[in-house]
Amino acid sequence: MGDYKKMWQDLNMDIEKHDILCAALPEQFGDIYLTQKNRPDAMNYFNYVVAEIHGARIMELEKYKKEGGSVVGTFCVFVPDEVILATKAIGVGLCSGSQFWIEDGEKVLPRNICPLVKAFAGAKIGLTCPYFQSCDMIVGETTCDAKKKAWEIMDEYMPVHVMELPQMKREKNIKEWEDEIKIFINRMEELTGNKVTVESLKKGIDVCNRKRRALKRLYDLRKNIPSPISGLDALLVSQVAFSDDPERFIEKTEELCDELEERVKELKPNGKKRIMVTGTPMALPNWKLHSIVEGLNAEIVVEETCTGTRYFENEVSIEGDTIDELVRNMAERYMDINCACFTPNEGRTEDIVKYAEEYNIDGVIYYNLSFCHTYAIEYEKIEKVLKEKDIPLLKIETDYSEEDTGQIKTRVEAFLEMI
Amino acid sequence: MAKHYILFPNYSQGLKLESLLKQKDIKYVISPTPRQLSSSCGISIMYNKEDENAIKNIIIGSSVKINGFFTID
């Protein structure tokens, strides 16, 4: 428990408004997370990160900046962290997962766009996210119309660098993404004053690959029946991955996996329905769907989302002796992410079918943030394929508010009874 | 059910005590500090009442600084 008011003041935050958020977190986290029974001891680290999410981690960022380092904020799994690390900068995921920020977001954005975009805009303009306030620059991308246009508004408040993500996966598009990565390298070099070398880029790739491997190990453990960790806890680990120090995160996640490996030796089937969540990301502290589902007789064992498998699947090859070759490797890996912004996006359907088998899934919940059109449209394709495979599917379209919690619970309950 | 917390002047003191509790195999949970106890954000440690004396002894024999033991009913 530290007194961070001085630090927040220095970051030009709206202390009074931010305090409303601080006041809500202990109870929200306590009710959802600390009431779970038999949690792994190693989750204490992740409790710590949440409790100190606007405190200790921000202190680390501020200390790094005082020593001459740079901090950049990101929102999307397409932004190559390897480059950020290669220029000795710190990359952090930005605030975008709470209803708290929506009201301020709607002051500058239309109401009928996705809550994630409204939330990040609100967090910045309301001066209630210390991560935004710590950042020297934010890195956007063009994965959807709402984000694409929101960067123009954000640019009025702070430096923004936008990466143009191609929307198809042809060879020419992979080359375009290579170009974008090179432009990003230049921008990061300008910002930090640090040159990207083959060596520094390889080091960045290595850290990111090890982080992916740690998350993959965690997810593989969830394939056990029953899973040795709740979906809620696994989601928290994924969410923390976006803002934590990568080396420390890897160490703590491996520690958690060691404990889970011991657990699986003792566990016996619990009869809970095994659920896959697929769809849109869940940024911290969005635990809404997981807490509803796991409050019933079910466990979420995999998330085919950007705060799940899409973040860690596939590694960047370290083969190559030039920056060009390494950039090509990165472009290939990133363009292999199956995001609904691509047309077509058949890889995602294949992933869902593959995971359904690998994780022994009883049913799939299609989680769609309101007004996220690409995912909403792609539902049709997924529905058809899952029907053919006889895999039960439920679509939940929702935002961050609590108004529809009861209704979602009733629908999930009925779904679980049916499967 | 009553819950028991230890509060700290800063997070590094909390982490210091955490590593001592780990060494002694005493169960604990790191938790955000409840609003009823303090308006400062950050960590506290939740513990089981039966371990209270053992924890107090650990703290006495260490350099860990705490703000105190608290209970919420």
Chai-1 contact restraints between the chains, C-beta under 6 A:
chainA,res_idxA,chainB,res_idxB,connection_type,confidence,min_distance_angstrom,max_distance_angstrom,comment,restraint_id
A,M1,B,L7,contact,1.0,0.0,6.0,A-B,restraint_1
A,M1,B,F8,contact,1.0,0.0,6.0,A-B,restraint_2
A,M1,B,T33,contact,1.0,0.0,6.0,A-B,restraint_3
A,M1,B,S38,contact,1.0,0.0,6.0,A-B,restraint_4
A,M1,B,S40,contact,1.0,0.0,6.0,A-B,restraint_5
A,M1,B,G42,contact,1.0,0.0,6.0,A-B,restraint_6
A,M1,B,S44,contact,1.0,0.0,6.0,A-B,restraint_7
A,G2,B,N10,contact,1.0,0.0,6.0,A-B,restraint_8
A,G2,B,Y11,contact,1.0,0.0,6.0,A-B,restraint_9
A,G2,B,G42,contact,1.0,0.0,6.0,A-B,restraint_10
A,D3,B,S40,contact,1.0,0.0,6.0,A-B,restraint_11
A,C22,B,C41,contact,1.0,0.0,6.0,A-B,restraint_12
A,A23,B,R35,contact,1.0,0.0,6.0,A-B,restraint_13
A,L25,B,P32,contact,1.0,0.0,6.0,A-B,restraint_14
A,P26,B,P32,contact,1.0,0.0,6.0,A-B,restraint_15
A,P26,B,P34,contact,1.0,0.0,6.0,A-B,restraint_16
A,P26,B,R35,contact,1.0,0.0,6.0,A-B,restraint_17
A,F29,B,P32,contact,1.0,0.0,6.0,A-B,restraint_18
A,N44,B,I30,contact,1.0,0.0,6.0,A-B,restraint_19
A,N47,B,I30,contact,1.0,0.0,6.0,A-B,restraint_20
A,Y48,B,I30,contact,1.0,0.0,6.0,A-B,restraint_21
A,Y48,B,I43,contact,1.0,0.0,6.0,A-B,restraint_22
A,A51,B,P32,contact,1.0,0.0,6.0,A-B,restraint_23
A,A51,B,G42,contact,1.0,0.0,6.0,A-B,restraint_24
A,A51,B,I43,contact,1.0,0.0,6.0,A-B,restraint_25
A,E52,B,Y11,contact,1.0,0.0,6.0,A-B,restraint_26
A,E52,B,G42,contact,1.0,0.0,6.0,A-B,restraint_27
A,E52,B,I43,contact,1.0,0.0,6.0,A-B,restraint_28
A,G55,B,C41,contact,1.0,0.0,6.0,A-B,restraint_29
A,G55,B,G42,contact,1.0,0.0,6.0,A-B,restraint_30
A,A56,B,Y11,contact,1.0,0.0,6.0,A-B,restraint_31
